[in-house]
Amino acid sequence: MQILKKTKMNALKVARNLGPLGVVEILRKKKVTGRGGAGFPVAKKWKFAMDTDSDVKYLICNADEGEPGTFKDKFIMLKNPKTMIEGIIIAAETIGVKNVYFYLRGEYLNLREGLEKEIKSMLKKSESDASIEIVMGAGAYICGEETAIIKSIEGYRGQPYCKPPFPPKAGLWEKPTVVNNVETFVHIAQSLYFDDYNTNLRLFSISGCVKKPGIYEALSGESLTKVISKAKPTNKPKAIYFGCFGGCKPYKEMKLTAKNICGDDCVHGAATLIITDDKTSAVDMAYIISKFFTYESCGKCTPCREGNIQVLLLLKKLRAGEATKEDYELLKELSLHVQETSLCGLGQTSTKHITTGIKYFESEFTDLIKEDGTGKEE
Ligand code: SF4
């Protein structure tokens, strides 16, 4: 696997020889993009911060991997932490950062001690004058969102805020701040050192109805069937959920490109593939995922906070066979309303699993409505 290849401080040597502008040029040429989900070009993000005249800049490593079914960052922190830390040091020296914050998911507390040791040893070996401080998240899914991380590190409740200003211009304590994901830092180091570095390799987190859930590396554009066959589906797959926020699609052969998946109503995100089979009801999936989002909504804006509760109650009614046709229509309307009016990405994607579930598996939802529209007969 490319992601496990170690740069052994050689990438840092290359970066120091090239200087900041040379590093940015390589990242631009090799098309290194963020791996947290948005896929923004790394060179462009760094340049925004580098071009500010602020003396103080910050760097945050986003290790708050909370998306259900996604565990690629945990895999990297366990299997190739040195290359990740080398990427962080390169980023700090290139952007001109003295203080780096490593924001670690609260549930990954068991990784903290090992990471602290590695960070200490890597900083010593590199003789870098940057500091890297681990900040533990408190278990909130929303703190994977960059503005919520910033608020959390500042000591406030981890809630997103409206952009602009974008963090590379004004972020942590209103200073230019670059937020990159764990996997991105590995790509940064590898792209500088390995001639055969391939930016199109992606890490897929595969789980659900499979015998071998895990991390699988494959080229973007690879066949879906080929990628999921490595995880050995237990039965013929019925649907693929792209994490909880990404919506679902019926299983059929396709090329796994961001464009193919994001082209209409799904979100590619962090390459998460949750497989379901015929024994898994689309309504049950909708209910379980809705429970998750109702719990994880940070509560800042009304459509997400209240809308998700109402959506969950409607799904509960539907599963109990008590939903009318009006309830069902309301469920569809409210799901769209939450997507269209919520403040941040969490709310905007929190009902994708319902709108896509209904789009592709509508009969499973409508079968639970009694024919006369008053509720299902016991
Ligand atoms: S959309 Fe949800 S998570 Fe995002 S700010 Fe609003 S309440 Fe918070």
Residues whose N, C-alpha, C, O or C-beta is under 5 A from the ligand:
A	BS01	SF4	I142 P160 E296 S297 C298 G299 K300 C301 C304 R305 S342 L343 C344 L346 G347
